[in-house]
Amino acid sequence: MITKNTMSIEGVKKSIDFVFEEVNALKTDIKNCKSTVNLNNTKISELEQKLNEAERYQRRWNLRLYGIPEQSDENIKLKVSNICAAVVPDSSVAIQDDIDFVHRLGKLDNRPRPVIICFAKRSTRDLVWRQAKHSEYLRNHKLRFTEDLTQADRMLRMKLWPLVEAARKEGKSSLSADGRLLMGKPCVHHPDDVDLRSQNV
């Protein structure tokens, strides 16, 4: 009887030792998997950031224009060329010649769709963008230019925008350029602010 109990106990002990080894092996596998996942997540984040930077660079030649009434047989490029010329009336730059392509964005809706404008020259795009911020022509015709931001930059800007509004209420300068929000001193940084860096101006 004692011998049987001893053998039984030994069998249980071996089973426990086996399970213990299996658990330790699983813990090691899980630890290795976590390390691999963390490494892959880091690589994915780096690739997403590089992709966003490449897309942002490509969009630096673009502007978006809102508020142009939409017609079925419209010559949208001519309309946009005339608007840009009105925004920069005294420029020696031939604005119309520096507009590469223009088209509406999105599906047909009850409201006029926004327009994407790609300029052949970055300098012309920047000139129109600077003048648009103070253009009476745009205000009188209820038109509005915006930067052509990437989706990541748009989401981050929405998150940071309350800081801009707070800065303006305090009389501090604030502006946006190339996917960045620039605010006057004291500079406040958002913890998620990676691509849209708040800087002193």
Contact map, one row per residue, 1 for C-alpha under 8 A:
111110000000000000000000000000000000000000000000000000000000000000000000000000000000000000000000000000000000000000000000000000000000000000000000000000000000000000000000000000000000000000000000000000000
111111000000000000000000000000000000000000000000000000000000000000000000000000000000000000000000000000000000000000000000000000000000000000000000000000000000000000000000000000000000000000000000000000000
111111100000000000000000000000000000000000000000000000000000000000000000000000000000000000000000000000000000000000000000000000000000000000000000000000000000000000000000000000000000000000000000000000000
111111110000000000000000000000000000000000000000000000000000000000000000000000000000000000000000000000000000000000000000000000000000000000000000000000000000000000000000000000000000000000000000000000000
111111111000000000000000000000000000000000000000000000000000000000000000000000000000000000000000000000000000000000000000000000000000000000000000000000000000000000000000000000000000000000000000000000000
011111111100000000000000000000000000000000000000000000000000000000000000000000000000000000000000000000000000000000000000000000000000000000000000000000000000000000000000000000000000000000000000000000000
001111111110000000000000000000000000000000000000000000000000000000000000000000000000000000000000000000000000000000000000000000000000000000000000000000000000000000000000000000000000000000000000000000000
000111111111000000000000000000000000000000000000000000000000000000000000000000000000000000000000000000000000000000000000000000000000000000000000000000000000000000000000000000000000000000000000000000000
000011111111100000000000000000000000000000000000000000000000000000000000000000000000000000000000000000000000000000000000000000000000000000000000000000000000000000000000000000000000000000000000000000000
000001111111110000000000000000000000000000000000000000000000000000000000000000000000000000000000000000000000000000000000000000000000000000000000000000000000000000000000000000000000000000000000000000000
000000111111111000000000000000000000000000000000000000000000000000000000000000000000000000000000000000000000000000000000000000000000000000000000000000000000000000000000000000000000000000000000000000000
000000011111111100000000000000000000000000000000000000000000000000000000000000000000000000000000000000000000000000000000000000000000000000000000000000000000000000000000000000000000000000000000000000000
000000001111111110000000000000000000000000000000000000000000000000000000000000000000000000000000000000000000000000000000000000000000000000000000000000000000000000000000000000000000000000000000000000000
000000000111111111000000000000000000000000000000000000000000000000000000000000000000000000000000000000000000000000000000000000000000000000000000000000000000000000000000000000000000000000000000000000000
000000000011111111100000000000000000000000000000000000000000000000000000000000000000000000000000000000000000000000000000000000000000000000000000000000000000000000000000000000000000000000000000000000000
000000000001111111110000000000000000000000000000000000000000000000000000000000000000000000000000000000000000000000000000000000000000000000000000000000000000000000000000000000000000000000000000000000000
000000000000111111111000000000000000000000000000000000000000000000000000000000000000000000000000000000000000000000000000000000000000000000000000000000000000000000000000000000000000000000000000000000000
000000000000011111111100000000000000000000000000000000000000000000000000000000000000000000000000000000000000000000000000000000000000000000000000000000000000000000000000000000000000000000000000000000000
000000000000001111111110000000000000000000000000000000000000000000000000000000000000000000000000000000000000000000000000000000000000000000000000000000000000000000000000000000000000000000000000000000000
000000000000000111111111000000000000000000000000000000000000000000000000000000000000000000000000000000000000000000000000000000000000000000000000000000000000000000000000000000000000000000000000000000000
000000000000000011111111100000000000000000000000000000000000000000000000000000000000000000000000000000000000000000000000000000000000000000000000000000000000000000000000000000000000000000000000000000000
000000000000000001111111110000000000000000000000000000000000000000000000000000000000000000000000000000000000000000000000000000000000000000000000000000000000000000000000000000000000000000000000000000000
000000000000000000111111111000000000000000000000000000000000000000000000000000000000000000000000000000000000000000000000000000000000000000000000000000000000000000000000000000000000000000000000000000000
000000000000000000011111111100000000000000000000000000000000000000000000000000000000000000000000000000000000000000000000000000000000000000000000000000000000000000000000000000000000000000000000000000000
000000000000000000001111111110000000000000000000000000000000000000000000000000000000000000000000000000000000000000000000000000000000000000000000000000000000000000000000000000000000000000000000000000000
000000000000000000000111111111000000000000000000000000000000000000000000000000000000000000000000000000000000000000000000000000000000000000000000000000000000000000000000000000000000000000000000000000000
000000000000000000000011111111100000000000000000000000000000000000000000000000000000000000000000000000000000000000000000000000000000000000000000000000000000000000000000000000000000000000000000000000000
000000000000000000000001111111110000000000000000000000000000000000000000000000000000000000000000000000000000000000000000000000000000000000000000000000000000000000000000000000000000000000000000000000000
000000000000000000000000111111111000000000000000000000000000000000000000000000000000000000000000000000000000000000000000000000000000000000000000000000000000000000000000000000000000000000000000000000000
000000000000000000000000011111111100000000000000000000000000000000000000000000000000000000000000000000000000000000000000000000000000000000000000000000000000000000000000000000000000000000000000000000000
000000000000000000000000001111111110000000000000000000000000000000000000000000000000000000000000000000000000000000000000000000000000000000000000000000000000000000000000000000000000000000000000000000000
000000000000000000000000000111111111000000000000000000000000000000000000000000000000000000000000000000000000000000000000000000000000000000000000000000000000000000000000000000000000000000000000000000000
000000000000000000000000000011111111100000000000000000000000000000000000000000000000000000000000000000000000000000000000000000000000000000000000000000000000000000000000000000000000000000000000000000000
000000000000000000000000000001111111110000000000000000000000000000000000000000000000000000000000000000000000000000000000000000000000000000000000000000000000000000000000000000000000000000000000000000000
000000000000000000000000000000111111111000000000000000000000000000000000000000000000000000000000000000000000000000000000000000000000000000000000000000000000000000000000000000000000000000000000000000000
000000000000000000000000000000011111111100000000000000000000000000000000000000000000000000000000000000000000000000000000000000000000000000000000000000000000000000000000000000000000000000000000000000000
000000000000000000000000000000001111111110000000000000000000000000000000000000000000000000000000000000000000000000000000000000000000000000000000000000000000000000000000000000000000000000000000000000000
000000000000000000000000000000000111111111000000000000000000000000000000000000000000000000000000000000000000000000000000000000000000000000000000000000000000000000000000000000000000000000000000000000000
000000000000000000000000000000000011111111100000000000000000000000000000000000000000000000000000000000000000000000000000000000000000000000000000000000000000000000000000000000000000000000000000000000000
000000000000000000000000000000000001111111110000000000000000000000000000000000000000000000000000000000000000000000000000000000000000000000000000000000000000000000000000000000000000000000000000000000000
000000000000000000000000000000000000111111111000000000000000000000000000000000000000000000000000000000000000000000000000000000000000000000000000000000000000000000000000000000000000000000000000000000000
000000000000000000000000000000000000011111111100000000000000000000000000000000000000000000000000000000000000000000000000000000000000000000000000000000000000000000000000000000000000000000000000000000000
000000000000000000000000000000000000001111111110000000000000000000000000000000000000000000000000000000000000000000000000000000000000000000000000000000000000000000000000000000000000000000000000000000000
000000000000000000000000000000000000000111111111000000000000000000000000000000000000000000000000000000000000000000000000000000000000000000000000000000000000000000000000000000000000000000000000000000000
000000000000000000000000000000000000000011111111100000000000000000000000000000000000000000000000000000000000000000000000000000000000000000000000000000000000000000000000000000000000000000000000000000000
000000000000000000000000000000000000000001111111110000000000000000000000000000000000000000000000000000000000000000000000000000000000000000000000000000000000000000000000000000000000000000000000000000000
000000000000000000000000000000000000000000111111111000000000000000000000000000000000000000000000000000000000000000000000000000000000000000000000000000000000000000000000000000000000000000000000000000000
000000000000000000000000000000000000000000011111111100000000000000000000000000000000000000000000000000000000000000000000000000000000000000000000000000000000000000000000000000000000000000000000000000000
000000000000000000000000000000000000000000001111111110000000000000000000000000000000000000000000000000000000000000000000000000000000000000000000000000000000000000000000000000000000000000000000000000000
000000000000000000000000000000000000000000000111111111000000000000000000000000000000000000000000000000000000000000000000000000000000000000000000000000000000000000000000000000000000000000000000000000000
000000000000000000000000000000000000000000000011111111100000000000000000000000000000000000000000000000000000000000000000000000000000000000000000000000000000000000000000000000000000000000000000000000000
000000000000000000000000000000000000000000000001111111110000000000000000000000000000000000000000000000000000000000000000000000000000000000000000000001010000000000000000000000000000000000000000000000000
000000000000000000000000000000000000000000000000111111111000000000000000000000000000000000000000000000000000000000000000000000000000000000000000000000000000000000000000000000000000000000000000000000000
000000000000000000000000000000000000000000000000011111111100000000000000000000000000000000000000000000000000000000000000000000000000000000000000000000000000000000000000000000000000000000000000000000000
000000000000000000000000000000000000000000000000001111111110000000000000000000000000000000000000000000000000000000000000000000000000000000000000000001000000000000000000000000000000000000000000000000000
000000000000000000000000000000000000000000000000000111111111000000000000000000000000000000000000000000000000000000000000000000000000000000000000000011000000000000000000000000000110000000000000000000000
000000000000000000000000000000000000000000000000000011111111000000000000000000000000000000000000000000000000000000000000000000000000000000000000000000000000000000000000000000000000000000000000000000000
000000000000000000000000000000000000000000000000000001111111100000000000000000000000000000000000000000000000000000000000000000000000000000000000000000000000000000000000000000000000000000000000000000000
000000000000000000000000000000000000000000000000000000111111110000000000000000000000000000000000000000000000000000000000000000000000000000000000000111000000000000000000000000000000000000000000000000000
000000000000000000000000000000000000000000000000000000011111111000000000000000000000000000000000000000000000000000000000010000000000000000000000000100000000000000000000000000000100000000000000000000000
000000000000000000000000000000000000000000000000000000000111111000000000000000000000000000000000000000000000000000000111110010000000000000000000000000000000000000000000000000000000000000000000000000000
000000000000000000000000000000000000000000000000000000000011111100000000000000000000000000000000000000000000000000011110000010000000000000000000001100000000000000000000000000000000000000000000000000000
000000000000000000000000000000000000000000000000000000000001111110000000000000000000000000000000000000000000000000011100000010001000000000000000111100000000000000000000000000000000000000000000000000000
000000000000000000000000000000000000000000000000000000000000011111000000000000000000000000000000000000000000000001111000000000000000000000000000111100000000000000000000000000000000000000000000000000000
000000000000000000000000000000000000000000000000000000000000001111110000000000000000000000000000000000000000000001111000000000000000000000000011110000000000000000000000000000000000000000000000000000000
000000000000000000000000000000000000000000000000000000000000000111110000000000000000000000000000000000000000000111100000000000000000000000000011100000000000000000000000000000000000000000000000000000000
000000000000000000000000000000000000000000000000000000000000000011111000000000000000000000000000000000000000000111000000000000000000000000000111000000000000000000000000000000000000000000000000000000000
000000000000000000000000000000000000000000000000000000000000000011111100000000000000000000000000000000000000000111000000000000000000000000000010000000000000000000000000000000000000000000000000000000000
000000000000000000000000000000000000000000000000000000000000000000111110000000000000000000000000000000000000000100000000000000000000000000000000000000000000000000000000000000000000000000000000000000000
000000000000000000000000000000000000000000000000000000000000000000011111010000000000000000000000000000000000000110000000000000000000000000000000000000000000000000000000000000000000000000000000000000000
000000000000000000000000000000000000000000000000000000000000000000001111110000000000000000000000000000000000000000000000000000000000000000000000000000000000000000000000000000000000000000000000000000000
000000000000000000000000000000000000000000000000000000000000000000000111110000000000000000000000000000000000000000000000000000000000000000000000000000000000000000000000000000000000000000000000000000000
000000000000000000000000000000000000000000000000000000000000000000000011111000000000000000000000000000000000000000000000000000000000000000000000000000000000000000000000000000000000000000000000000000000
000000000000000000000000000000000000000000000000000000000000000000000111111100000000000000000000000000000000000000000000000000000000000000000000000000000000000000000000000000000000000000000000000000000
000000000000000000000000000000000000000000000000000000000000000000000000111111100000000000000000000000000000000000000000000000000000000000000000000000000000000000000000000000000000000000000000000000000
000000000000000000000000000000000000000000000000000000000000000000000000011111110000000000000000000001100000000000000000000000000000000000000000000000000000000000000000000000000000000000000000000000000
000000000000000000000000000000000000000000000000000000000000000000000000001111111000000000000000000011100000000000000000000000000000000000000000000000000000000000000000000000000000000000000000000000000
000000000000000000000000000000000000000000000000000000000000000000000000001111111100000000000000000000000000000000000000000000000000000000000000000000000000000000000000000000000000000000000000000000000
000000000000000000000000000000000000000000000000000000000000000000000000001111111110000000000000000000000000000000000000000000000000000000000000000000000000000000000000000000000000000000000000000000000
000000000000000000000000000000000000000000000000000000000000000000000000000111111111000000000000000001000000000000000000000000000000000000000000000000000000000000000000000000000000000000000000000000000
000000000000000000000000000000000000000000000000000000000000000000000000000011111111100000000011001000000000000000000000000000000000000000000000000000000000000000000000000000000000000000000000000000000
000000000000000000000000000000000000000000000000000000000000000000000000000001111111110000000001000000000000000000000000000000000000000000000000000000000000000000000000000000000000000000000000000000000
000000000000000000000000000000000000000000000000000000000000000000000000000000111111111000000000000000000000000000000000000000000000000000000000000000000000000000000000000000000000000000000000000000000
000000000000000000000000000000000000000000000000000000000000000000000000000000011111111100000011000000000000000000000000000000010000000000000000000000000000000000000000000000000000000000000000000000000
000000000000000000000000000000000000000000000000000000000000000000000000000000001111111110000011000000000000000000000000000000000000000000000000000000000000000000000000000000000000000000000000000000000
000000000000000000000000000000000000000000000000000000000000000000000000000000000111111110000000000000000000000000000000000000000000000010000000000000000000000000000000000000000000000000000000000000000
000000000000000000000000000000000000000000000000000000000000000000000000000000000011111110000000000000000000000000000000000000010011001011000000000000000000000000000000000000000000000000000000000000000
000000000000000000000000000000000000000000000000000000000000000000000000000000000001111111100000000000000000000000000000000000110010000000000000000000000000000000000000000000000000000000000000000000000
000000000000000000000000000000000000000000000000000000000000000000000000000000000000111111100000000000000000000000000000000000000000000000000000000000000000000000000000000000000000000000000000000000000
000000000000000000000000000000000000000000000000000000000000000000000000000000000000000111110000000000000000000000000000000000000000000000000000000000000000000000000000000000000000000000000000000000000
000000000000000000000000000000000000000000000000000000000000000000000000000000000000000111111100000000000000000000000000000000000000000000000000000000000000000000000000000000000000000000000000000000000
000000000000000000000000000000000000000000000000000000000000000000000000000000000000000001111100000000000000000000000000000000000000000000000000000000000000000000000000000000000000000000000000000000000
000000000000000000000000000000000000000000000000000000000000000000000000000000000000000000111110000000000000000000000000000100000000000000000000000000000000000000000000000000000000000000000000000000000
000000000000000000000000000000000000000000000000000000000000000000000000000000000000000000111111110000000000000000000000000000000000000000000000000000000000000000000000000000000000000000000000000000000
000000000000000000000000000000000000000000000000000000000000000000000000000000001001100000001111111000000000000000000000000100000000000000000000000000000000000000000000000000000000000000000000000000000
000000000000000000000000000000000000000000000000000000000000000000000000000000001101100000000111111000000000000000000000000000000000000000000000000000000000000000000000000000000000000000000000000000000
000000000000000000000000000000000000000000000000000000000000000000000000000000000000000000000111111100000000000000000000000000000000000000000000000000000000000000000000000000000000000000000000000000000
000000000000000000000000000000000000000000000000000000000000000000000000000000000000000000000111111100000000000000000011100100000000000000000000000000000000000000000000000000000000000000000000000000000
000000000000000000000000000000000000000000000000000000000000000000000000000000001000000000000011111111000000000000001111000000000000000000000000000000000000000000000000000000000000000000000000000000000
000000000000000000000000000000000000000000000000000000000000000000000000000000000000000000000000111111000000000000001111000000000000000000000000000000000000000000000000000000000000000000000000000000000
000000000000000000000000000000000000000000000000000000000000000000000000000010000000000000000000001111100000000000001110000000000000000000000000000000000000000000000000000000000000000000000000000000000
000000000000000000000000000000000000000000000000000000000000000000000000000110010000000000000000001111110000000000111100000000000000000000000000000000000000000000000000000000000000000000000000000000000
000000000000000000000000000000000000000000000000000000000000000000000000000110000000000000000000000011111000000000111000000000000000000000000000000000000000000000000000000000000000000000000000000000000
000000000000000000000000000000000000000000000000000000000000000000000000000000000000000000000000000001111100000011110000000000000000000000000000000000000000000000000000000000000000000000000000000000000
000000000000000000000000000000000000000000000000000000000000000000000000000000000000000000000000000000111110000011110000000000000000000000000000000000000000000000000000000000000000000000000000000000000
000000000000000000000000000000000000000000000000000000000000000000000000000000000000000000000000000000011111000011000000000000000000000000000000000000000000000000000000000000000000000000000000000000000
000000000000000000000000000000000000000000000000000000000000000000000000000000000000000000000000000000001111100010000000000000000000000000000000000000000000000000000000000000000000000000000000000000000
000000000000000000000000000000000000000000000000000000000000000000000000000000000000000000000000000000000111110110000000000000000000000000000000000000000000000000000000000000000000000000000000000000000
000000000000000000000000000000000000000000000000000000000000000000000000000000000000000000000000000000000011111110000000000000000000000000000000000000000000000000000000000000000000000000000000000000000
000000000000000000000000000000000000000000000000000000000000000000000000000000000000000000000000000000000001111100000000000000000000000000000000000000000000000000000000000000000000000000000000000000000
000000000000000000000000000000000000000000000000000000000000000000000000000000000000000000000000000000000000111110000000000000000000000000000000000000000000000000000000000000000000000000000000000000000
000000000000000000000000000000000000000000000000000000000000000001111100000000000000000000000000000000000001111111000000000000000000000000000000000000000000000000000000000000000000000000000000000000000
000000000000000000000000000000000000000000000000000000000000000001110100000000000000000000000000000000011111101111100000000000000000000000000000000000000000000000000000000000000000000000000000000000000
000000000000000000000000000000000000000000000000000000000000000111110000000000000000000000000000000000011100000111110000000000000000000000000000000000000000000000000000000000000000000000000000000000000
000000000000000000000000000000000000000000000000000000000000000111000000000000000000000000000000000001111000000011111000000000000000000000000000000000000000000000000000000000000000000000000000000000000
000000000000000000000000000000000000000000000000000000000000011110000000000000000000000000000000000001111000000001111100000000000000000000000000000100000000000000000000000000000000000000000000000000000
000000000000000000000000000000000000000000000000000000000000011110000000000000000000000000000000001111100000000000111110000000000000000000000000000000000000000000000000000000000000000000000000000000000
000000000000000000000000000000000000000000000000000000000000111000000000000000000000000000000000001111000000000000011111000000000000000000000000000000000000000000000000000000000000000000000000000000000
000000000000000000000000000000000000000000000000000000000000110000000000000000000000000000000000011110000000000000001111110110000000000000000000000000000000000000000000000000000000000000000000000000000
000000000000000000000000000000000000000000000000000000000000100000000000000000000000000000000000011100000000000000000111110100000000000000000000000000000000000000000000000000000000000000000000000000000
000000000000000000000000000000000000000000000000000000000000100000000000000000000000000000000000010000000000000000000011111110000000000000000000000000000000000000000000000000000000000000000000000000000
000000000000000000000000000000000000000000000000000000000001100000000000000000000000000000000000000000000000000000000011111111000000000000000000000000000000000000000000000000000000000000000000000000000
000000000000000000000000000000000000000000000000000000000000000000000000000000000000000000000000000000000000000000000000111111100000000000000000000000000000000000000000000000000000000000000000000000000
000000000000000000000000000000000000000000000000000000000000000000000000000000000000000000001010010000000000000000000011111111110000000000000000000000000000000000000000000000000000000000000000000000000
000000000000000000000000000000000000000000000000000000000000111000000000000000000000000000000000000000000000000000000010111111111000000000000000000000000000000000000000000000000000000000000000000000000
000000000000000000000000000000000000000000000000000000000000000000000000000000000000000000000000000000000000000000000000011111111100000000000000000000000000000000000000000000000000000000000000000000000
000000000000000000000000000000000000000000000000000000000000000000000000000000000000000100000000000000000000000000000000001111111110000000000000000000000000000000000000000000000000000000000000000000000
000000000000000000000000000000000000000000000000000000000000000000000000000000000001001100000000000000000000000000000000000111111111000000000000000000000000000000000000000000000000000000000000000000000
000000000000000000000000000000000000000000000000000000000000001000000000000000000000000000000000000000000000000000000000000011111111100000000000110000000000000000000000000000000000000000000000000000000
000000000000000000000000000000000000000000000000000000000000000000000000000000000000000000000000000000000000000000000000000001111111110000000000000000000000000000000000000000000000000000000000000000000
000000000000000000000000000000000000000000000000000000000000000000000000000000000000001100000000000000000000000000000000000000111111111000000000000000000000000000000000000000000000000000000000000000000
000000000000000000000000000000000000000000000000000000000000000000000000000000000000001000000000000000000000000000000000000000011111111001000001100000000000000000000000000000000000000000000000000000000
000000000000000000000000000000000000000000000000000000000000000000000000000000000000000000000000000000000000000000000000000000001111111000000000000000000000000000000000000000000000000000000000000000000
000000000000000000000000000000000000000000000000000000000000000000000000000000000000000000000000000000000000000000000000000000000111111100000000000000000000000000000000000000000000000000000000000000000
000000000000000000000000000000000000000000000000000000000000000000000000000000000000001000000000000000000000000000000000000000000011111111100000000000000000000000000000000000000000000000000000000000000
000000000000000000000000000000000000000000000000000000000000000000000000000000000000000000000000000000000000000000000000000000000000011111110000000000000000000000000000000000000000000000000000000000000
000000000000000000000000000000000000000000000000000000000000000000000000000000000000011000000000000000000000000000000000000000000000001111111000000000000000000000000000000000000000000000000000000000000
000000000000000000000000000000000000000000000000000000000000000000000000000000000000001000000000000000000000000000000000000000000001001111111111000000000000000000000000000000000000000000000000000000000
000000000000000000000000000000000000000000000000000000000000000000000000000000000000000000000000000000000000000000000000000000000000001111111111000000000000000000000000000000000000000000000000000000000
000000000000000000000000000000000000000000000000000000000000000000000000000000000000000000000000000000000000000000000000000000000000000111111110000000000000000000000000000000000000000000000000000000000
000000000000000000000000000000000000000000000000000000000000000000000000000000000000000000000000000000000000000000000000000000000000000011111110000000000000000000000000000000000000000000000000000000000
000000000000000000000000000000000000000000000000000000000000000000100000000000000000000000000000000000000000000000000000000000000000000001111111000000000000000000000000000000000000000000000000000000000
000000000000000000000000000000000000000000000000000000000000000011110000000000000000000000000000000000000000000000000000000000000000000001111111100000000000000000000000000000000000000000000000000000000
000000000000000000000000000000000000000000000000000000000000000011100000000000000000000000000000000000000000000000000000000000000001000001100111110000000000000000000000000000000000000000000000000000000
000000000000000000000000000000000000000000000000000000000000001111000000000000000000000000000000000000000000000000000000000000001001000000000011111000000000000000000000000000000000000000000000000000000
000000000000000000000000000000000000000000000000000000000000001110000000000000000000000000000000000000000000000000000000000000001000000000000001111100000000000000000000000000000000000000000000000000000
000000000000000000000000000000000000000000000000000000000000011100000000000000000000000000000000000000000000000000000000000000000000000000000000111110000000000000000000000000000100000000000000000000000
000000000000000000000000000000000000000000000000000000000011011100000000000000000000000000000000000000000000000000010000000000000000000000000000011111000000000000000000000000000000000000000000000000000
000000000000000000000000000000000000000000000000000000010010000000000000000000000000000000000000000000000000000000000000000000000000000000000000001111101100000000000000000000000110000000000000000000000
000000000000000000000000000000000000000000000000000100110010000000000000000000000000000000000000000000000000000000000000000000000000000000000000000111111100000000000000000000000000000000000000000000000
000000000000000000000000000000000000000000000000000000000000000000000000000000000000000000000000000000000000000000000000000000000000000000000000000011111110000000000000000000000000000000000000000000000
000000000000000000000000000000000000000000000000000100000000000000000000000000000000000000000000000000000000000000000000000000000000000000000000000001111111000000000000000000000000000000000000000000000
000000000000000000000000000000000000000000000000000000000000000000000000000000000000000000000000000000000000000000000000000000000000000000000000000011111111100000000000000000000010000000000000001100000
000000000000000000000000000000000000000000000000000000000000000000000000000000000000000000000000000000000000000000000000000000000000000000000000000011111111110000000000000000000000000000000000000000000
000000000000000000000000000000000000000000000000000000000000000000000000000000000000000000000000000000000000000000000000000000000000000000000000000000111111111000000000000000000000000000000000000000000
000000000000000000000000000000000000000000000000000000000000000000000000000000000000000000000000000000000000000000000000000000000000000000000000000000011111111100000000000000000000000000000001100100000
000000000000000000000000000000000000000000000000000000000000000000000000000000000000000000000000000000000000000000000000000000000000000000000000000000001111111110000000000000000000100000000000000100000
000000000000000000000000000000000000000000000000000000000000000000000000000000000000000000000000000000000000000000000000000000000000000000000000000000000111111111000000000000000000000000000000000000000
000000000000000000000000000000000000000000000000000000000000000000000000000000000000000000000000000000000000000000000000000000000000000000000000000000000011111111000000000000000000000000000000000000000
000000000000000000000000000000000000000000000000000000000000000000000000000000000000000000000000000000000000000000000000000000000000000000000000000000000001111111110000000000000000000000000100100000000
000000000000000000000000000000000000000000000000000000000000000000000000000000000000000000000000000000000000000000000000000000000000000000000000000000000000111111111000000000000000000000000000000000000
000000000000000000000000000000000000000000000000000000000000000000000000000000000000000000000000000000000000000000000000000000000000000000000000000000000000011111111100000000000000000000000000000000000
000000000000000000000000000000000000000000000000000000000000000000000000000000000000000000000000000000000000000000000000000000000000000000000000000000000000000111111110000000000000000000010000000000000
000000000000000000000000000000000000000000000000000000000000000000000000000000000000000000000000000000000000000000000000000000000000000000000000000000000000000111111111000001000000101000000000000000000
000000000000000000000000000000000000000000000000000000000000000000000000000000000000000000000000000000000000000000000000000000000000000000000000000000000000000011111111100000000000000000000000000000000
000000000000000000000000000000000000000000000000000000000000000000000000000000000000000000000000000000000000000000000000000000000000000000000000000000000000000001111111110000000000000000000000000000000
000000000000000000000000000000000000000000000000000000000000000000000000000000000000000000000000000000000000000000000000000000000000000000000000000000000000000000111111111111000000001100000000000000000
000000000000000000000000000000000000000000000000000000000000000000000000000000000000000000000000000000000000000000000000000000000000000000000000000000000000000000011111111111000000000000000000000000000
000000000000000000000000000000000000000000000000000000000000000000000000000000000000000000000000000000000000000000000000000000000000000000000000000000000000000000001111111100000000000000000000000000000
000000000000000000000000000000000000000000000000000000000000000000000000000000000000000000000000000000000000000000000000000000000000000000000000000000000000000000000111111100000000000000000000000000000
000000000000000000000000000000000000000000000000000000000000000000000000000000000000000000000000000000000000000000000000000000000000000000000000000000000000000000000011111110000000000000000000000000000
000000000000000000000000000000000000000000000000000000000000000000000000000000000000000000000000000000000000000000000000000000000000000000000000000000000000000000000011111111000000001110000000000000000
000000000000000000000000000000000000000000000000000000000000000000000000000000000000000000000000000000000000000000000000000000000000000000000000000000000000000000000011001111100000001100000000000000001
000000000000000000000000000000000000000000000000000000000000000000000000000000000000000000000000000000000000000000000000000000000000000000000000000000000000000000010011000111110000111100000000000000000
000000000000000000000000000000000000000000000000000000000000000000000000000000000000000000000000000000000000000000000000000000000000000000000000000000000000000000000000000011111000111000000000000000000
000000000000000000000000000000000000000000000000000000000000000000000000000000000000000000000000000000000000000000000000000000000000000000000000000000000000000000000000000001111111110000000000000000000
000000000000000000000000000000000000000000000000000000000000000000000000000000000000000000000000000000000000000000000000000000000000000000000000000000000000000000000000000000111111110000000000000000000
000000000000000000000000000000000000000000000000000000010001000000000000000000000000000000000000000000000000000000000000000000000000000000000000001010000000000000000000000000011111000000000000000000000
000000000000000000000000000000000000000000000000000000010000000000000000000000000000000000000000000000000000000000000000000000000000000000000000000010001000000000000000000000011111100000000000001100000
000000000000000000000000000000000000000000000000000000000000000000000000000000000000000000000000000000000000000000000000000000000000000000000000000000000000000000000000000000011111110000000000001111000
000000000000000000000000000000000000000000000000000000000000000000000000000000000000000000000000000000000000000000000000000000000000000000000000000000000000100000010000000001111011111000000000000111100
000000000000000000000000000000000000000000000000000000000000000000000000000000000000000000000000000000000000000000000000000000000000000000000000000000000000000000000000000001111001111100000000000011111
000000000000000000000000000000000000000000000000000000000000000000000000000000000000000000000000000000000000000000000000000000000000000000000000000000000000000000010010000111100000111110100000000001111
000000000000000000000000000000000000000000000000000000000000000000000000000000000000000000000000000000000000000000000000000000000000000000000000000000000000000000000010000111000000011111100000000000111
000000000000000000000000000000000000000000000000000000000000000000000000000000000000000000000000000000000000000000000000000000000000000000000000000000000000000000000000000100000000001111100000000000011
000000000000000000000000000000000000000000000000000000000000000000000000000000000000000000000000000000000000000000000000000000000000000000000000000000000000000000000000000000000000000111110000000000010
000000000000000000000000000000000000000000000000000000000000000000000000000000000000000000000000000000000000000000000000000000000000000000000000000000000000000000000000000000000000001111111000000001110
000000000000000000000000000000000000000000000000000000000000000000000000000000000000000000000000000000000000000000000000000000000000000000000000000000000000000000100000000000000000000001111100000001000
000000000000000000000000000000000000000000000000000000000000000000000000000000000000000000000000000000000000000000000000000000000000000000000000000000000000000000000000000000000000000000111110100011000
000000000000000000000000000000000000000000000000000000000000000000000000000000000000000000000000000000000000000000000000000000000000000000000000000000000000000100000000000000000000000000011111100000000
000000000000000000000000000000000000000000000000000000000000000000000000000000000000000000000000000000000000000000000000000000000000000000000000000000000000000000000000000000000000000000001111100000000
000000000000000000000000000000000000000000000000000000000000000000000000000000000000000000000000000000000000000000000000000000000000000000000000000000000001000000000000000000000000000000000111110000000
000000000000000000000000000000000000000000000000000000000000000000000000000000000000000000000000000000000000000000000000000000000000000000000000000000000001000100000000000000000000000000001111111111000
000000000000000000000000000000000000000000000000000000000000000000000000000000000000000000000000000000000000000000000000000000000000000000000000000000000000000000000000000000000000000000000001111110000
000000000000000000000000000000000000000000000000000000000000000000000000000000000000000000000000000000000000000000000000000000000000000000000000000000001000000000000000000000000011000000000000111110000
000000000000000000000000000000000000000000000000000000000000000000000000000000000000000000000000000000000000000000000000000000000000000000000000000000001001100000000000000000000011100000000000111111000
000000000000000000000000000000000000000000000000000000000000000000000000000000000000000000000000000000000000000000000000000000000000000000000000000000000000000000000000000000000001110000001000111111100
000000000000000000000000000000000000000000000000000000000000000000000000000000000000000000000000000000000000000000000000000000000000000000000000000000000000000000000000000000000001111000111000100111110
000000000000000000000000000000000000000000000000000000000000000000000000000000000000000000000000000000000000000000000000000000000000000000000000000000000000000000000000000000000000111100100000000011111
000000000000000000000000000000000000000000000000000000000000000000000000000000000000000000000000000000000000000000000000000000000000000000000000000000000000000000000000000000000000011111100000000001111
000000000000000000000000000000000000000000000000000000000000000000000000000000000000000000000000000000000000000000000000000000000000000000000000000000000000000000000000000010000000011110000000000000111
